[in-house]
Amino acid sequence: MTHDHGGDGPPVLFCHATGFHGRYWDPIIERVRDRFRCIALDFRGHGDSVLPAEVGLDWWAMADDVLAVVDAFDLAAVRAVGHSMGGAAIAMAELTRPGTFSVAWMFEPILFPASPPGAPKRANPLAESARRRREVFESREQAYERYLSRPPFSRVEPEALRAYVDYGFADQRDGTVRLKCRGETEASTFESSATGAFERIGEIATAVTVCGSGDGDRPAEVAPLVAARLPRGRLESYPDLTHFAPLEAIDRITHSIVATIA
């Protein structure tokens, strides 16, 4: 599923994080539509996209979703903006089809170095948490208030949280609302994040700005490694923000995106 926001200027494709959807980019897109033609996608199993039984959640397939949007809109000289999984999908799409993107901006792309042979398999606390996530609320307003009251969403700007909640839930016949990205789908997506792409990103010739937060989690630790490995990588640090930075500091992140893709 794609969301074509229109706008004037060169095309920009916005790619979201695991468990999210393309519409949480709305506040940033509203700030740049006077300069760019903006398109956001919902990856398979997320937002308004479906997940047929025979379709998997492999992240190289997420890269195929990115390329499918590029082809469907016949885009050229595309600017790419990605958050977390979205950044990784952009990188893997560029590896699959070099030259797809003219420039890219990524916040903490999930491009982790492969574990050494024989290393014990890591538990995935994000997957475990996703399987426990509450999916149904009496209303969007109830969901909004609950998210606002506890981390990590308690740090998010209200404008961004509204976009996430308004478009992240589906109306049910009994009047309740349910998360569009089901907990099991989110968990399975997290568990598919070992792609081997980190070892190949030295092949990417596109100029890339990689941003990292100061929350100390693994995506923040790996962001400098990704930037250093990219031939035309550049690192930006946001020590006061977390992995949810695109929703926490809309104006600052918009400024960074525009500085990269303009």
PEJOLIN-V178719 format. One record per run of one state. SS is the DSSP state (~ for helix, > for strand, _ for the rest). FROM is the first residue (numbers start at 0). TO is the last residue. If there is no record, write none. Layout:
# PEJOLIN-V178719
ss;from;to
SS;FROM;TO
SS;FROM;TO
This chain:
# PEJOLIN-V178719
ss;from;to
_;0;0
>;1;5
_;6;9
>;10;14
_;15;20
~;21;31
_;32;35
>;36;40
_;41;57
~;58;71
_;72;76
>;77;82
_;83;83
~;84;95
_;96;99
>;100;106
_;107;123
~;124;131
_;132;134
>;135;136
_;137;138
~;139;147
_;148;151
~;152;154
_;155;156
~;157;167
>;168;170
_;171;175
>;176;178
_;179;181
~;182;189
_;190;196
~;197;202
_;203;205
>;206;212
_;213;216
~;217;228
_;229;231
>;232;237
_;238;243
~;244;247
_;248;248
~;249;260
_;261;261
